[in-house]
Amino acid sequence: MAKPYVTLKPTEMSILNAAATVYAGYVVAGRVPEGQEKEWLARSLKECISLAQATDDAVMADGEFD
């Protein structure tokens, strides 16, 4: 069986790191019921994507044009 291979761009890696941190916080806080790990992983990822989009809307980075 072939091993899975994933290539992420820098922005995707940043969102993944943030989502992992958020998910870990939920786990440590006891918010993730057994058997619902996938749902909470998806929730963490969606929350971080929303934060990234809100940041992109609110901040103009170097090289961006209106």
Summary of the structure (lengths in Angstrom):
residues: 66
radius of gyration: 15.1
end to end distance: 48.4
largest distance: 48.4
contacts: 119
relative contact order: 0.13
helix: 62%
strand: 0%
